[in-house]
C-alpha cells in the first residue's frame, strides 16, 4: 500500500529550460551559446554545486570567469534562476493527494534554483511534508546515497513509497533502492499511472 509519494521537481512539478538563462546571459559574453552552456552546466562545476560542495558565491565567481561574463553576480543570478514554469497536470493533482499521502520532494537542485522555485511555487510546495534537494543531501540522483538520505523522510517502508521522476535512470535507481518507481511523461497520463500504482486520487 502506497503511503508516501516522492515527486521530482524539474520537468515534473514544473518545467525548466537552461536555454532561457543562456539566452539572457549571452549579451554579457563573447562566447557563443553552446560554449556558454558548457561553461555553466558542463563538467564538475555544476555537479559540485548541485551536491552542495560548492557555495552559491563560489559557483557564481567561477561561472563568471569560465563564461567570460561581464555582468554582476546579482545580474547573473537574476538570469540564471529564471528558468522555471508550472506544469498544470501535476500541480492540479498534488492537492488531491493530500491528506491521504505523505508527500516528499526529491530533486537534483542547487541552492540558487531551490531558493527561486520554493519562492515562486510556494503555494503548491506547501502541500509537501518535506523537501529534499540534492544540495541538502550532499549527493545527486541516481546515486544510492541520495535515496538513502531521502528515505529517512518517508516515514514509511520503502515498498510503501512511490517515486515519480521524469528520468528513467532515476526511476531505475529508485527501484534498486526498494522504492516503487514511476516514470513521468508530460502526456496527460499521470493520474492513470498513479491509479495503476494503487494511489487513490481525491476530488479536492
PEZIQUI-V507147 format. One record per residue. N is the residue number from 1. RES is the residue in one letter. SS is DSSP state (alpha for helix, beta for strand, coil for the rest). PSI is psi in degrees with one decimal (NA if undefined). Layout:
n=N res=RES ss=SS psi=PSI
n=N res=RES ss=SS psi=PSI
This chain:
n=1 res=X ss=coil psi=127.6
n=2 res=X ss=coil psi=128.0
n=3 res=X ss=coil psi=-30.2
n=4 res=X ss=beta psi=137.5
n=5 res=X ss=beta psi=121.8
n=6 res=X ss=beta psi=134.3
n=7 res=X ss=beta psi=133.2
n=8 res=X ss=coil psi=160.6
n=9 res=X ss=coil psi=-63.9
n=10 res=X ss=beta psi=126.7
n=11 res=X ss=coil psi=19.7
n=12 res=X ss=coil psi=-76.2
n=13 res=X ss=coil psi=-39.7
n=14 res=X ss=beta psi=149.7
n=15 res=X ss=beta psi=158.6
n=16 res=X ss=beta psi=158.1
n=17 res=X ss=coil psi=109.6
n=18 res=X ss=alpha psi=-22.8
n=19 res=X ss=alpha psi=-28.0
n=20 res=X ss=alpha psi=-44.3
n=21 res=X ss=alpha psi=-43.6
n=22 res=X ss=alpha psi=-41.8
n=23 res=X ss=alpha psi=-38.9
n=24 res=X ss=alpha psi=-35.0
n=25 res=X ss=alpha psi=-14.6
n=26 res=X ss=alpha psi=-26.8
n=27 res=X ss=alpha psi=-7.6
n=28 res=X ss=alpha psi=8.2
n=29 res=X ss=coil psi=159.6
n=30 res=X ss=coil psi=0.8
n=31 res=X ss=coil psi=151.3
n=32 res=X ss=coil psi=163.5
n=33 res=X ss=alpha psi=-36.7
n=34 res=X ss=alpha psi=-45.4
n=35 res=X ss=alpha psi=-42.5
n=36 res=X ss=alpha psi=-43.0
n=37 res=X ss=alpha psi=-41.3
n=38 res=X ss=alpha psi=-38.1
n=39 res=X ss=alpha psi=-34.8
n=40 res=X ss=alpha psi=-36.0
n=41 res=X ss=alpha psi=-9.8
n=42 res=X ss=coil psi=157.6
n=43 res=X ss=alpha psi=-169.1
n=44 res=X ss=alpha psi=-19.2
n=45 res=X ss=alpha psi=-53.6
n=46 res=X ss=alpha psi=-37.9
n=47 res=X ss=alpha psi=-45.1
n=48 res=X ss=alpha psi=-37.6
n=49 res=X ss=alpha psi=-41.9
n=50 res=X ss=alpha psi=-23.8
n=51 res=X ss=coil psi=-3.3
n=52 res=X ss=coil psi=9.8
n=53 res=X ss=coil psi=-4.8
n=54 res=X ss=coil psi=132.3
n=55 res=X ss=coil psi=162.8
n=56 res=X ss=alpha psi=-44.2
n=57 res=X ss=alpha psi=-41.9
n=58 res=X ss=alpha psi=-40.2
n=59 res=X ss=alpha psi=-47.4
n=60 res=X ss=alpha psi=-41.9
n=61 res=X ss=alpha psi=-47.8
n=62 res=X ss=alpha psi=-38.4
n=63 res=X ss=alpha psi=-40.4
n=64 res=X ss=alpha psi=-40.6
n=65 res=X ss=alpha psi=-51.1
n=66 res=X ss=alpha psi=-34.5
n=67 res=X ss=coil psi=1.3
n=68 res=X ss=coil psi=45.3
n=69 res=X ss=coil psi=138.6
n=70 res=X ss=coil psi=-1.5
n=71 res=X ss=coil psi=165.1
n=72 res=X ss=coil psi=168.6
n=73 res=X ss=alpha psi=-39.1
n=74 res=X ss=alpha psi=-44.9
n=75 res=X ss=alpha psi=-39.4
n=76 res=X ss=alpha psi=-50.1
n=77 res=X ss=alpha psi=-34.1
n=78 res=X ss=alpha psi=-38.2
n=79 res=X ss=alpha psi=-44.6
n=80 res=X ss=alpha psi=-35.2
n=81 res=X ss=coil psi=-15.0
n=82 res=X ss=coil psi=68.7
n=83 res=X ss=coil psi=-2.2
n=84 res=X ss=beta psi=146.8
n=85 res=X ss=beta psi=151.3
n=86 res=X ss=beta psi=152.0
n=87 res=X ss=coil psi=98.0
n=88 res=X ss=alpha psi=-34.0
n=89 res=X ss=alpha psi=-47.4
n=90 res=X ss=alpha psi=-42.5
n=91 res=X ss=alpha psi=-36.8
n=92 res=X ss=alpha psi=-24.2
n=93 res=X ss=alpha psi=-33.4
n=94 res=X ss=alpha psi=-46.7
n=95 res=X ss=alpha psi=-25.4
n=96 res=X ss=alpha psi=-9.6
n=97 res=X ss=alpha psi=-11.5
n=98 res=X ss=coil psi=144.5
n=99 res=X ss=coil psi=15.8
n=100 res=X ss=coil psi=-30.6
n=101 res=X ss=coil psi=149.8
n=102 res=X ss=beta psi=132.5
n=103 res=X ss=beta psi=131.7
n=104 res=X ss=beta psi=130.2
n=105 res=X ss=beta psi=140.0
n=106 res=X ss=beta psi=100.0
n=107 res=X ss=beta psi=138.4
n=108 res=X ss=coil psi=103.6
n=109 res=X ss=coil psi=134.3
n=110 res=X ss=coil psi=172.0
n=111 res=X ss=alpha psi=-43.9
n=112 res=X ss=alpha psi=-45.4
n=113 res=X ss=alpha psi=-37.6
n=114 res=X ss=alpha psi=-44.8
n=115 res=X ss=alpha psi=-40.5
n=116 res=X ss=alpha psi=-49.8
n=117 res=X ss=alpha psi=-24.8
n=118 res=X ss=alpha psi=-22.5
n=119 res=X ss=alpha psi=-50.6
n=120 res=X ss=alpha psi=-26.9
n=121 res=X ss=coil psi=29.3
n=122 res=X ss=alpha psi=-36.7
n=123 res=X ss=alpha psi=-46.2
n=124 res=X ss=alpha psi=-34.7
n=125 res=X ss=alpha psi=-16.6
n=126 res=X ss=coil psi=-18.5
n=127 res=X ss=coil psi=-12.3
n=128 res=X ss=coil psi=142.2
n=129 res=X ss=coil psi=-28.3
n=130 res=X ss=beta psi=148.3
n=131 res=X ss=beta psi=126.1
n=132 res=X ss=beta psi=90.2
n=133 res=X ss=beta psi=154.4
n=134 res=X ss=alpha psi=-30.2
n=135 res=X ss=alpha psi=-14.9
n=136 res=X ss=alpha psi=-36.9
n=137 res=X ss=alpha psi=-24.4
n=138 res=X ss=coil psi=11.0
n=139 res=X ss=coil psi=164.8
n=140 res=X ss=coil psi=153.7
n=141 res=X ss=coil psi=142.5
n=142 res=X ss=coil psi=20.6
n=143 res=X ss=coil psi=139.1
n=144 res=X ss=alpha psi=-31.3
n=145 res=X ss=alpha psi=-32.1
n=146 res=X ss=alpha psi=-45.8
n=147 res=X ss=alpha psi=-35.8
n=148 res=X ss=alpha psi=-40.1
n=149 res=X ss=alpha psi=-46.1
n=150 res=X ss=alpha psi=-35.4
n=151 res=X ss=alpha psi=-23.9
n=152 res=X ss=coil psi=-15.8
n=153 res=X ss=coil psi=4.2
n=154 res=X ss=coil psi=-34.2
n=155 res=X ss=coil psi=34.8
n=156 res=X ss=coil psi=158.1
n=157 res=X ss=coil psi=147.7
n=158 res=X ss=alpha psi=-39.1
n=159 res=X ss=alpha psi=-13.9
n=160 res=X ss=alpha psi=15.9
n=161 res=X ss=beta psi=136.7
n=162 res=X ss=beta psi=133.7
n=163 res=X ss=beta psi=112.9
n=164 res=X ss=beta psi=119.9
n=165 res=X ss=beta psi=151.2
n=166 res=X ss=coil psi=-14.9
n=167 res=X ss=coil psi=119.3
n=168 res=X ss=alpha psi=-35.2
n=169 res=X ss=alpha psi=-34.4
n=170 res=X ss=alpha psi=-36.4
n=171 res=X ss=alpha psi=-41.4
n=172 res=X ss=alpha psi=-39.3
n=173 res=X ss=alpha psi=-37.3
n=174 res=X ss=alpha psi=-42.2
n=175 res=X ss=alpha psi=-41.8
n=176 res=X ss=alpha psi=-27.5
n=177 res=X ss=coil psi=1.7
n=178 res=X ss=coil psi=-0.1
n=179 res=X ss=coil psi=164.8
n=180 res=X ss=beta psi=110.6
n=181 res=X ss=beta psi=144.7
n=182 res=X ss=beta psi=123.1
n=183 res=X ss=beta psi=121.7
n=184 res=X ss=coil psi=137.2
n=185 res=X ss=coil psi=142.1
n=186 res=X ss=coil psi=65.4
n=187 res=X ss=coil psi=12.2
n=188 res=X ss=coil psi=10.8
n=189 res=X ss=coil psi=6.5
n=190 res=X ss=alpha psi=-45.7
n=191 res=X ss=alpha psi=-41.4
n=192 res=X ss=alpha psi=-42.7
n=193 res=X ss=alpha psi=-39.3
n=194 res=X ss=alpha psi=-43.9
n=195 res=X ss=alpha psi=-40.0
n=196 res=X ss=alpha psi=-25.6
n=197 res=X ss=coil psi=-0.2
n=198 res=X ss=coil psi=10.4
n=199 res=X ss=coil psi=131.6
n=200 res=X ss=coil psi=125.3
n=201 res=X ss=coil psi=123.7
n=202 res=X ss=coil psi=-175.3
n=203 res=X ss=coil psi=-7.5
n=204 res=X ss=coil psi=NA
